[in-house]
C-alpha cells in the first residue's frame, strides 16, 4: 500500500549521500505518485527513522542490509523486488532510474506518450496498492540514442506541442533512452582548422600546416566544389594515422577530447568527411590503388563498397596502434556511403566497433531495402561477436534531399517493429535514431529498443485507446490508413516498384500524386472530422487538435501547394 484516501502510507528512502540518479529517481517517483493519488510520499535518507512501508530507491545502507549491492548488477541492469514491508528499486548506475520508471509503468499504470503533463496518461485513485512481482532485467539494446531534430521536423514539434529542450530530455529519461556511453560520427572535419590552414574564426586551434595530409590530385576548379580545400584527408598518410592515434590516446588517458572529435566511454570515433557515395577520396597512387572502381559502378545507390578496403585498412592502422596502449578500448567507425559494403580483402581488428547507416524508414523502395539488407547481412554474418550498432534515418520523408515541401507522413510502426525484432535477433548492440517526426513511431521505437518482444499491435491499441479516449477508433484508422499507404510499394509509381538499382526519396509528386490522392484525402478528412466530434474531454480535445494542426493541416496544405503547380486543364 503506497497511499490510502489521498494520504501517504509509505516513505521513499534513499542513501544518506545518494547518487544523482537515485535522487532524481526518488523525485520522479514522488511526483508521479502524487499525480495519481494526491498523496505526497515523503523522501528520507536511510539514516532517518522510518515507520511503515518503504520504497528503497538506489543503493543505500538499507539495500546493503538486504544483501543487495551495485556490484551484483551488470551494466544497466535493475531490480524491482518486494520484501516484507519494502519495495526495492535499485540497479547499476542509471539502472536505478530504469527501475523507477519501469515500476511506474508496470505497477502504477503510467504512460509517457510525449513530453509534458498533457501527454502523460495515468490513473486517478486516492488509494494505491501494488501487486508484488519481481522484475530483474536490463534493456535489450545497450545503446538507445534519439536525436529529435525538432528544429527542422515541424510535424514532430507540433505533435509534442512545441516542447523545450528540457521537456524532451525528461521525456527521453522516462522512456529509458540513452544507455551506454558510445560515440560514432564523422570525426575529422576539424582537421582542416588544425592542420590545413588557420581559420580566422578559431585561430587558437591551429597546430601546424600539413598539406601532405590532405587529399592530393585535385585541380583548383575541382577544389571550388569543396570550399577551396581538399575533400578528404590522405588515408595512406602515416602522419594522418599517427595524429589520429595520438588524439585517441589523449582521450583514453583522460586528457580530454580534441576539437571536432567524437568520443565517449570506451569508444573513439574515426570516420571520414561526409562526401556521399563517391567519397572525394585522395587521388595519390597509394590511395587510388585501394579504391575498387568496379564496386562503385555496380549500382547507382549512394551506398556501395568502392572504398571499403581502403577505409577499413586505415581504421585498422589506427586500431592496431591504440590497442598497444589501450587494449580494452575501441575505435568506432561507420559503414556508410562508399564504405557500406563488407570489405573484400581487409578484416577488421578486434578492437573496432561498427555502426551501419540504414534508411530504414525508406524501405518502401524495394531496391533500397534489398541493397541495404544485402550489405547489412554481410556485416552481421561475418562479424558475430563484434560490437555492431546502427544509425537509423527516421527524418525522412519530412526531410528530403529532393526539395522542401509538405510531405505525406511516413507512419510505419509495423515495419519498424519487424526491423527492430530482426536487429535484436542479429545481436545488434545499439541504435541512433536520427529525427522525430511522428509521436506513435517514436514511442513504439523506444519501447522496442528496451524490449523487442513487445507486440506492436498491442502497443498501438493501448496508445490510441489511452491517449485519445472516445476518439481512439477514428484516430487509429487514420494512422493505419496513412501507414499502409506510405509503407506499401504498390502505392508508388511503377519506376519505384521496378527499379532495383536506384535510390528514391519522397518527392512532392510522390507525396500528392501517388500517396495523398483525392480519394485518400477525402477518407482521411472524414476520419479527422469524426475524431474531432468524438473528443469530448478537454485533454482529448487538445490532443486531437494538436494532431490536426501538426499532421492533417500539413497534409492539406501540401496537396494544395502541389495542385497549384499543375498545369491548368483547358
N, C-alpha and C positions, 0 to 999 in steps of 0.2 A: 504494500500500500504506500503510494507516494503522496497522495493528497486525499482528504475527505471533506466534503461540504465546503470546498474552497479554502481549506486550511492545510498547511503543510503537515505531513506526518513523518517525513524523512528529512535527513540532513545530507547535503553534499559535502564530502570530506576530501581534501587534498593534502599534500605534504606541507610541512612547516615551511619549507623552501621549495615550492613546486616548480616544475618546468613550465615554460611559457605555453607549451601545448596543453598541459594539464589545466593551467589557469584558464585558458580560452575554452577548453572543453567544459569545465565547470560552469563558466558563464553561459555558454551555449545551452547546456542542459537546463540551467535555471531559467533562462529566457523562454525556451520553448515550453517547459512545464508550466510556467506562469501563463503563457498564451492559451494553453489547453485547459487549465483548471482554475486560473485566477489566484492560485496559491504561489507565493514566492518561497521556494525552499532555501533555507539559509546555507551559506557556504562557510565551512570551518576548516581549520587545519587539524592534522591528526594529533596535535599537542593539546587541543582543547577538549573539554568534556562534551560528549555527545550522548544523548538519550534517544532510544528508539531506532528505527531502521536507518541504515547508512547507505549512501551511494558513493563508493570509493572511486574517485577519478584520478587515474595516473598512478605511477609508482609512489609509494609512501611507506612509512613505518608500519602502517596498518596492513598494507598488502604484503609486506615482508613477513609480518607475523602470521599471515595466512599461507606462507610458503611460495609467494609469487615474487619473482624478480625479473627486471627488464632483460637480463642476460639469457633468460629462458626462451625468449621470443626471437624468431627470425625477423629480418628486415620487414617492416610494415605490418607484421603480424599483430593481431589483437585478440583480446578475450572478453567475452561477456559471460559472467558467471554469477549464479545466485547461491549464496551460502547463509544459512540461518537467517539472520536479520540484516544481511548485507547484499547489495548489488555491486559487483566489481566490474569496472570499465577501465581496462588497462591494456597497454600494448607497448611495442618498442617505438620510441620516439613519436612520430606522427601517428603511429598505430593507436595511441590513446584517443586522438581526435576521431579516428575512424570508428573506434568502439562507441564513442558518444553518439555519433551521427547514425551509426547502424542501429544502436539501441532506440533512438528516437524514431527511426523508420519502422523497424520490426515490431517493437513492443509498444510504441506510443502512436503509431499510425500517422506520422508526419511525412509530408512530401514537399520537396522544393522543385517547383516547375519553372522557376525563374527567380531573379534577384528581387529582394524586397518583400514586404509583408503581403502585398496584394496578390503575389504569385506563389504564396505558400498555402498549402492545404493541410489542415489539421483538425482533429475533433474538438468539440467543446463539451467538457464534462467536469463538474465540480469535484467528482470523486474518481481517482485513477488508481487502479491496481493492475499490475502486470503479471502475466503467467510465466513462471520460470522455464527457461530453456537455454542451455549452454551453447554459445557460439564461439568457436575458435578458428580463425581464418586470416588470410591476407588477400588483398586484391589480386585478381588473376594476372593482370599485366602490371609489371613493376613500375612502368612509367606511363603516365596518362596526362599528357600536357595539352591544354587547349589555348590557342591564340585566337581570340574572337575577331579581331579586325573590325570592330563595330563602327569605326570611323568611316569606312567605305562601304560596309554592308548594311544598308539602311533598313532592310526588312527585319533583320535580327535586332537591330537597335530599337525599331518601333515595337516589335513584339515584346521586348523587355522594358518598354516604357522609358526609353532614354536613360538608362542606368548610369550611375557614376562608376568610376574605376573601382572604388571601394566596394560598391554594391556587388560588382561582378566578382571581385576577389573573395568575398564572403560566400557567394553562390558556389564558386568552384571548390572552396573548402568543404562546404556541405555535401557536394557531390563526389568528394574524395578525388578530385583532380590533383595532379602533381605526382607524388611518388618519389622515386629515387632521384638523386642528383645526376642529371645527364645533359649533355650538350652536343649538338652537331649542326653545323650550318656552314655556308661559305665563309671562310675564315681568313683569307689572305688579302682582302681588298685594301686594307690599310698599309700593306707593304709599299704601296705607291707613295704614301706620305712618309714612310720610314726610310725607304731605300731608293726611290726613283728620283724625286726632287722635292725640295722644301715647299710645303703648302702654306701659303700666307695665312690661311685660316687656323692652322695649328702648327706653326713652325717648331714648337718645342718637341714634337715627336720625331722630327727628322734625326736620323743617326748618321748615315753616310750614303753617298750615291753609289749604287751598284748596277749600272745599266746592263751589265752582262748577266744579271739575274733575271732579266725580263725577256719576254718572247722576242725572238730575232726574226729578221727577214720581212718586215712589213714596210711598205713604202709610205711616204708622207701622206698620200691620199688615202691609203688604207687606214692609217692611224687616226685620221679625222673622224672616222666612224666610231672610234673609241675614246673620243675626247682628247686626241693628240698623244695618247700614251699606249704602250703595247697592251693587248687584250688579256694576256696571261703572263705568268712567270715562266721561266725556262725550267721545266721539271726534270731536266737532265743535269742541271747545275748542282754541283756538290755544295756550293756556297748557300744556295737556297735550302737544301736539305739540312745543312748544319745549323742554319738560323732557325728553322722550324723546330729542330731538336732542342736547341737552346731555349726557345720560348716555352716548349712543353716542359722541360726540366725545371725552368723557373716556376711555372705554375705548380707542378707536383712537389716542389720543395717549399711551397707555402709562401712564395715571394710575390704573389700577385699575378694578374693576367695582363699581358701586353695589349695595347690598344688594338681593337678590331678582332682579337682572338675570341674564340668560343670554347669555353671550358667549364666543367662543373664536376665535383666529386672525383671519381676515378677516370674521368674521360677528358681528353684534349682533342678538339676537332681539327682535322686537316681536310679542307675541301677547297677546290679552285674557284676562280671567279665564275659567276653565273653568266655564261655566254651562249646558252642554248645547246642544241644537239650538235652543232658543228664546231663548237668549242673555242675558236680563236687561238688554237694551240701554237706554240713556238714552231718556227719553220727551220730551225737548225737541223742538220743531218741527224744528230743523235736523237732528237725528239721525233722527227718525221719517220725515222726507221721503225718506231714503235707504234705509229698510227696505222690502223687497219682500214684502208680506204674502202675495201670491199664491204666491210660491215656497215659503213656509213651509207652506202648506196643500196643496201638490201631492201630498205623500205623508206618511206618518207616521214616516218614518225620522228618526233623530237628525241625520243629515247632510242638509242642504238648501242652498239658495242665497239664503235670505232676507236675509242680512246681507253677502253677498259684495261688492256695490258699496260699501256703507257701510264695511266693514272695510278693504278694499284701497285705498279712497280715503285713509283715514287713514295706512296704511302708505306710500303714495306720497308723502304730505305730508312724512313723516319722511325718506324715502329721498332726495327731491329736495334737501333741505337738507344732509343728510350728504354727498351727492355733491359739493357745492360745496367742501368742505374735505378730503374723503377719497374721491376718485373711484375708487379701486381697492378699496374696501371694500363689503361687502354688508349690507343689512338682511334678516335671515331671518325668515320668518313661516310660519304653518301654514295648511293647508286643512283645516278641522275643523268639525264640527257645523254651525252655521248659516252658515258661510262656506266650505263644502266645494266647492260648485259654482263653475265658472268665472264670473266676473262678466259681466254683460250690457253694461255701459257702460264700466267702468273698465278700462284696460290698464296693466299693471304697469310701473313704472320699470325701466330696465335693471339697476340695482344692487339688485334684490330677488331673493332666493332663496326657494324654496317647498318646504315639507315636507308631504306629503299623508299623512293619517292613515287607515289601512285596517285593517279587521277581517279580515285575510287568512285567519286560521285559522278564521273563522266563515263561510266561503263555502259551507258545506254548506247554508246558507239561500239558495235560488235568488234570492229577491228582494233580499237584501243584496248578493250577488255582482253581480247585474245593476245595482243602483243605484250601488255603489261603482265598478264598472268604467266606468259611464257618465260619472261626473264625473272619474274618473282620466283617462280617454281625452280628455275635454275639455281638461284641462290639458296633457297630453302633445302633443296635436295642435296646440294654439295656441302652445305655449311651447318649441319646439325650440331648443336652444342656451342656454336659461336653466338655471342650477343647480337641478335638481329632486331632492328627497330624499323618503324615505318614513319613516313611523312605523308599524311593523307590530305589531299586538297579538297576541303569542303567549301571553299569560297566560290566555286562555280555552282550554278550558272550566273549568280548575281554579278560576280566579276567575270569578264570575258575578254580574251585577247582580241576579239573581233572588233568591238566598239562598245560605247557606253549607251545602253538602252534599258528599258524596263523589261526584265527577263520574265519568262514563265517559271514559276517556282520549282526548285529541284527537290521536292519531297521524295525520300527514298528509304524509309525505315526498314522495310522488309529486306531490301538488297543489302543495306549496311549491316543488318543482323546476320545475314549469311556470310558476309565478308568477315566480320569480327569473329564469328564462330570458326571460320576457316583459319584466321590468323592465330587463334588460340590453339587449335589442333596442330598447327605448324610450329608452335613453340616461339612465336614472336614475343619479344620481351617488353615492348612498349610502343606507343604511338604518339605522334604530334598531330593534332587536329588544327589545320590552318583554315580559319574562317567559321563564323557562326551566322548563318542567315535564316535558320529555322529553329524554332523552340522545341518542337517534338523530336526532330532528329538529333539535336544536341543532347536532350535528356536521354534518349534511348542509347546513344553512343556512350555516354559516361556510365550509364548503368551496366552496359555490356562489357565495357573495359574493366569494370570492377568484378562482374560475374557473368561470363558469356553463356552460362547455362540458362539464363532467364529467357522466357518466351516473349517474342516481340509482340505477338497478338495480345497477350495478357497485359503487357506494358501499355500498349495503345488503348486498350479498353479502359484500363484504370485511369490513364491520363485524361481521356475525353470525359469520362463519367465524373471524375472528381473535380476536374478543372472547370468544365463548362456546365455542369449540373443539368438542368432541363434542356439546355441547348446542345447536349452532347451528341445526339444522333445526327443532326444535320452537319455539325462541325466535323464529326468523324467521316461522314460520307464525302464532305468537301475534301478533306485531306486525302482519303483513299482514291478519289477521282483524279486529283492532281498527281498523286504518286504513280498511279497506273499509267497516266498519260505521259509523264516525264520518263518513267523507267522502262517502258516497253519500246524496243526499237521499231516495232511495227507502226508506231505513230509518227515516224520520221520519214524523210524523203528516201527514195529508192537509193540514191547515192550513199547516204549514211548507212543504210542497211547492207549494201553490197560491197562497198569499197573497203577492203580489209588491209589496206596499206597506207592509210591516211588518217591524220588527226582531225577530229571535228570538235568544235565547241559551239555552244548555243549562239545563234545569231538572231537578229531581230526577225528575220524571215522564218527561221525555225520556230521561234517562240510564238509568232502570231499567225503564221500561215498554216503550220502543221500541228502545233500543240494547242494554243489558245484560240481554237476555231470559234466561229459564231455560235455553233450548236453547243459546244462545251461551255463557253462563257455564259450562255443562257441558262444552262443547267446549274452551273456553279452560282450564278446570281440568285437563282431561286433558293438554293440551299443557304446562301448567306442571309437572305431576307427571312427565311424560316428560323434560322438561329437567332437573329435579332429579335424576332417576335417572341421566341420561347425563353429568352434570357430575362427572367423577372427580378432576380435578386440584384442588388447594386453591384456586388463583386462580379457576378456572371455578366452583367451588362457591360462593365468596364472591360472584362477580358475579351468579350466578343467584339467590342468597339475597337480595341487595340488590334485585333486580327483584321478587322475590316479595313482599318486605316493602313496598317503595315503591309498587308498582303493583297486584299481584294482591290482596294483603290489603286494600288501599284499596278495590278494586272489590268484593270480597266483603262488606266492612263496609257499603259504600254500598248494595248491593242489600238487605242485611239490614235496614238502617235504613228503607229505602223500604217494604219489605213489612210491617214492624212498624206502619207508619202506615195501612195499608189496612184497610178495614172487614172484620171477621171474617165469613166466609161462614157462613150458618145451617146 
